[in-house]
Structures are given as C-alpha cells and as structure tokens.
Amino acid sequence: MKNTALITGASSGIGKELARIHASKGGDLILVARRIELLNSLKEELVQKYNVTVEVIQKDLSVLGSSQAVYDEVTQNGWQVDYLFNNAGFGGKGAFLDRDLEADVEMVRLNVMALLKLTHLFGKDMKARGKGKILQTASTAGFLPGPYQNTYFATKAFVVSHTQGLAHELKGTGVSVTALCPGPVETEFAKVAGFGGSKMFDGAASAFKTALKGYNAMEKGKVICISDFKFTFLIKGMLPFMPSRITAAIIAKMQQS
Ligand SMILES: NC(=O)c1ccc[n+]([C@@H]2O[C@H](COP(=O)([O-])OP(=O)(O)OC[C@H]3O[C@@H](n4cnc5c(N)ncnc54)[C@H](OP(=O)(O)O)[C@@H]3O)[C@@H](O)[C@H]2O)c1
C-alpha cells in the first residue's frame, strides 16, 4: 500500500468525505467503523473510481482494547499508516445529571480514549520514520462551555488542547498534527446526538466542504482549522472578551432550540 490513510468513522459524514478526497489524490486507505456494509460499499466505490487499494476494519472503537487491536491488525499485515484521521465520534443531548452516564462514558472512550491511543501508537511510528500527518476531528465545541451537551463539548476541548500541545512537541520531527474544528455539519451526527429537527443545524455546512478544509489544513501543517468562517470571528474575535457564564447561557439556548 502507498500513501496510506487510516480513517476512523469512515462509514458516513466527514470521515467518508475524507476517504473520497484521499482516494482522489491516489492514496490508499484503511477504513474503520462498526457498519461493515457501508465500509464495503465505500471501498467498492473508491476502488472502481480511483483504482486505489482499500482495506476495511470493522471495529467498535469505544470498546477497551479496540484501538490496540486495529494497530495490531495494521502492523501484522505490514501496512504503513502515513496519514491518521481520528474522526469517529458522537454527541448526546441532555442535562448531564439526567443523562445515562454509561452513554457519556462510551462517548469519552470513543471521542477521547480511542483518539489518544491511536495517536500514540501510530504517532510513534511516524516520528521514528520522520514523516506523517495526523488530523483530529475536534469541533468549535472544543472552545466553548457546553450546557445540555456538556460531556461532548468537554471531549472536544480535550482534543483541541491535546492537539495544540502535541503540535508543539512534534516540531522538527516531520510529523504534524491538526485539529479540524467544524460548526454544525450535515451528517448523521445530529440524529445520533438527539438533535433531529433542531434549528441549530439549519444552514449546516456540507460534509465534503468541511472535510476538504480539514484535509488542506492538514497538508499545510496548520494546528487549528476552524472550517466554517462564521465561527472564526466568534471563536477568535469575540469569545476571549465574553464572560463564560454569558457564553454558557447562549450555548444552552442553542442546544435547546
Ligand atoms: N456533524 C457535525 O455537526 C459535527 C460538528 C463538529 C464536529 N463533528 C465531529 O465530526 C466527527 C465525524 O462525525 P460526523 O459529523 O461525520 O457524524 P456521523 O455521520 O454520525 O459519523 C460518525 C462516524 O463515527 C463512527 N462511529 C461512531 N461510533 C463509533 C464507534 N463506537 N466505533 C467506531 N466508529 C464509530 C460512525 O460509524 P459506525 O456507526 O458505522 O460505527 C461514523 O462513521 C465526529 O468526531 C464529530 O464529533 C461533527
């Protein structure tokens, strides 16, 4: 395999578009998610259209030990991961104390622990080779307090912070790490998180445009990519001057719309 990208959450949304973009550049792929039939149909599409090599791994990454199992399968097959896209993730609506804690713990295992483990395993190999690129799908939520989707916002704050620190540590190694921070995007995310029909997703960005911005930012070695310009001013220009209780009140209203 050559110029190989491993993409988690490749069965739909942003991950699926990242796979299409990478394949369109002639790169090979390892696609990871739970829904194997969706991975196989994407594989068929990409092999036919771009004549690339595509492998699929069916894995629930919220299960303890699953990221190690993915790494073991990759290395045992002799595949080299040149690009790592830590993209799988989900959210969940509701007041923290009223939510099923197990669902939030599963969210932390996927959005944080799987990302951390895969970055550690594949990042070490990349550093040893002096070459590699990592794209972490975070969110604009990572810059904000998140009442009524509190654990999700906190997982993305972890990803933003971890990426910023790691990017510094990786300077001069030939390995880069980028956090893609979208606002609302048209994918299965809203339905899975319990926001079906919510006004918050009116005018959501397309998954393709979001993935392309992230991919290009990763290629340039940028650390943070806020993919929707509407949020760039909010996050960089306004947020630093707003008291966090006001920001929290605005976010609470948006989550309940
Ligand atoms: N859409 C938005 O508004 C938005 C905004 C900011 C950030 N994001 C972030 O973007 C990333 C991609 O989400 P999306 O918007 O493209 O939503 P999506 O269409 O729901 O895609 C989520 C992907 O994650 C995979 N996934 C979920 N649980 C998994 C598990 N336990 N193990 C392995 N894979 C799992 C899903 O595949 P299977 O179900 O087949 O496993 C799917 O491929 C997420 O990290 C999300 O937090 C989304």
PDBQT file of the ligand as one rigid body, heavy atoms in Angstrom, charges set to zero:
ROOT
HETATM    1  N1  LIG A 301     -21.769  16.968  12.194  1.00  0.00    +0.000 N 
HETATM    2  C1  LIG A 301     -21.441  17.976  12.999  1.00  0.00    +0.000 C 
HETATM    3  O1  LIG A 301     -22.226  18.922  13.201  1.00  0.00    +0.000 OA
HETATM    4  C2  LIG A 301     -20.084  17.991  13.644  1.00  0.00    +0.000 A 
HETATM    5  C3  LIG A 301     -19.580  19.218  14.105  1.00  0.00    +0.000 A 
HETATM    6  C4  LIG A 301     -18.323  19.247  14.709  1.00  0.00    +0.000 A 
HETATM    7  C5  LIG A 301     -17.597  18.080  14.846  1.00  0.00    +0.000 A 
HETATM    8  N2  LIG A 301     -18.106  16.886  14.400  1.00  0.00    +0.000 N 
HETATM    9  C6  LIG A 301     -17.297  15.682  14.596  1.00  0.00    +0.000 C 
HETATM   10  O2  LIG A 301     -17.066  15.083  13.333  1.00  0.00    +0.000 OA
HETATM   11  C7  LIG A 301     -16.739  13.709  13.513  1.00  0.00    +0.000 C 
HETATM   12  C8  LIG A 301     -17.462  12.901  12.466  1.00  0.00    +0.000 C 
HETATM   13  O3  LIG A 301     -18.858  12.992  12.707  1.00  0.00    +0.000 OA
HETATM   14  P1  LIG A 301     -19.906  13.237  11.528  1.00  0.00    +0.000 P 
HETATM   15  O4  LIG A 301     -20.455  14.589  11.711  1.00  0.00    +0.000 OA
HETATM   16  O5  LIG A 301     -19.352  12.845  10.247  1.00  0.00    +0.000 OA
HETATM   17  O6  LIG A 301     -21.080  12.262  12.029  1.00  0.00    +0.000 OA
HETATM   18  P2  LIG A 301     -21.576  10.834  11.516  1.00  0.00    +0.000 P 
HETATM   19  O7  LIG A 301     -22.101  10.943  10.138  1.00  0.00    +0.000 OA
HETATM   20  O8  LIG A 301     -22.505  10.362  12.594  1.00  0.00    +0.000 OA
HETATM   21  O9  LIG A 301     -20.262   9.943  11.508  1.00  0.00    +0.000 OA
HETATM   22  C9  LIG A 301     -19.709   9.396  12.686  1.00  0.00    +0.000 C 
HETATM   23  C10 LIG A 301     -18.766   8.274  12.295  1.00  0.00    +0.000 C 
HETATM   24  O10 LIG A 301     -18.206   7.726  13.501  1.00  0.00    +0.000 OA
HETATM   25  C11 LIG A 301     -18.370   6.315  13.501  1.00  0.00    +0.000 C 
HETATM   26  N3  LIG A 301     -18.526   5.801  14.838  1.00  0.00    +0.000 N 
HETATM   27  C12 LIG A 301     -19.476   6.150  15.755  1.00  0.00    +0.000 A 
HETATM   28  N4  LIG A 301     -19.354   5.406  16.867  1.00  0.00    +0.000 NA
HETATM   29  C13 LIG A 301     -18.308   4.562  16.647  1.00  0.00    +0.000 A 
HETATM   30  C14 LIG A 301     -17.689   3.536  17.405  1.00  0.00    +0.000 A 
HETATM   31  N5  LIG A 301     -18.132   3.208  18.625  1.00  0.00    +0.000 N 
HETATM   32  N6  LIG A 301     -16.648   2.870  16.877  1.00  0.00    +0.000 NA
HETATM   33  C15 LIG A 301     -16.200   3.166  15.614  1.00  0.00    +0.000 A 
HETATM   34  N7  LIG A 301     -16.740   4.120  14.850  1.00  0.00    +0.000 NA
HETATM   35  C16 LIG A 301     -17.780   4.800  15.355  1.00  0.00    +0.000 A 
HETATM   36  C17 LIG A 301     -19.627   6.081  12.659  1.00  0.00    +0.000 C 
HETATM   37  O11 LIG A 301     -19.582   4.785  12.060  1.00  0.00    +0.000 OA
HETATM   38  P3  LIG A 301     -20.417   3.489  12.544  1.00  0.00    +0.000 P 
HETATM   39  O12 LIG A 301     -21.731   3.980  13.079  1.00  0.00    +0.000 OA
HETATM   40  O13 LIG A 301     -20.510   2.698  11.293  1.00  0.00    +0.000 OA
HETATM   41  O14 LIG A 301     -19.547   2.866  13.583  1.00  0.00    +0.000 OA
HETATM   42  C18 LIG A 301     -19.482   7.143  11.586  1.00  0.00    +0.000 C 
HETATM   43  O15 LIG A 301     -18.684   6.664  10.530  1.00  0.00    +0.000 OA
HETATM   44  C19 LIG A 301     -17.108  13.381  14.953  1.00  0.00    +0.000 C 
HETATM   45  O16 LIG A 301     -15.933  13.305  15.730  1.00  0.00    +0.000 OA
HETATM   46  C20 LIG A 301     -17.950  14.569  15.393  1.00  0.00    +0.000 C 
HETATM   47  O17 LIG A 301     -17.874  14.799  16.765  1.00  0.00    +0.000 OA
HETATM   48  C21 LIG A 301     -19.335  16.833  13.802  1.00  0.00    +0.000 A 
ENDROOT
TORSDOF 0
